[in-house]
Amino acid sequence: MAFFAGTGLVVKLVLFILLYFSVVSWAIIFYKLLQVHRANNESNRFMDFFWKTKKFDAINSQLDRFANSPLTVLFSEGYSELKKLMEQGDTVASEGGVSTDLGGIDNIARALRRATTSEITRLEKYLTFLATTGSTAPFIGLFGTVWGIMTAFKGIGETGSASLAVVAPGIAEALIATAIGLVAAIPAVMGYNHFQNKIKVLIGEMDNFSTEFLNIVQRTFAKK
């Protein structure tokens, strides 16, 4: 606080900006930790339930138990499209199947792709802010440092004294901006990379689930 009180207006503004970046970044990191942990945990539980139950109606009735899993959104969209096709007459009632000639399977595949894109967007929400913080905070801090050093040297010129007692406090006050910039940037970069890796795993699970869902529909419901 003593350093902050002794800095100039520009450096104070820089420190306020960096403090904002840091606080928001940490809020995003904690939020994404909770979101991604729940998504991973409930996706694993849903897959176990999905393969044990093996009945779409029963699975659909229990989706609320896995509300944070992106896989439940894919299942819900795929199952809704399947029911819609059956109601619209794409199902051959006598054979209980979806007619591939009318593009039924393609419609379900498109619904799954839309759901996947939507879930990826949801999972990646706010990560751009972490990336922006990681890339810009050090430069904002450096700007504050350069400005502070310029002010310190201007003061030296005005006083005509270049002793260590005169120079050191001004330089130290200027360098704090760079330090705060790094404090804001490092957790943001680490958080961004961590969540990107976790989300890539979830995307792989969504792709695998979409493939398995379509295979089940083709084997079980499709017209032979």
Summary of the structure (lengths in Angstrom):
residues: 224
radius of gyration: 28.0
end to end distance: 75.8
largest distance: 99.2
contacts: 708
relative contact order: 0.17
helix: 85%
strand: 2%
